[in-house]
């Protein structure tokens, strides 16, 4: 999977599932501060990543994901290891 596909998929899911305005979505957007995501939303994101990408996000890994770029990179790096 390409980095572009990952970005497009994640951004679409944020817009659809969390009703986030497309105008605030950028790689440097902070998940909590800029996008308004809360703790339970991170659980939903983990489920979505599992469903869409077949990857399991562990709790300790989620704590290091603070921006959208972190999330894109995490998914991309997991695909590179496969």
C-alpha angles and dihedrals in degrees: 000000000000125000088242092056091049092051092047093048096047093046092050091050092050091052094045103036101033100026092233116168112250090226092068095048111103133138092256094049111125109232095223105028101037103027097033095231117162134204095274090049088061089058088053090049090052090052092048092049089050092050099041101036105019091238127131116221112206122209095249090051092051091057090064093050106089104144135038088250089058089053094047091048093047093053093043093049091049089054091050090056093053 
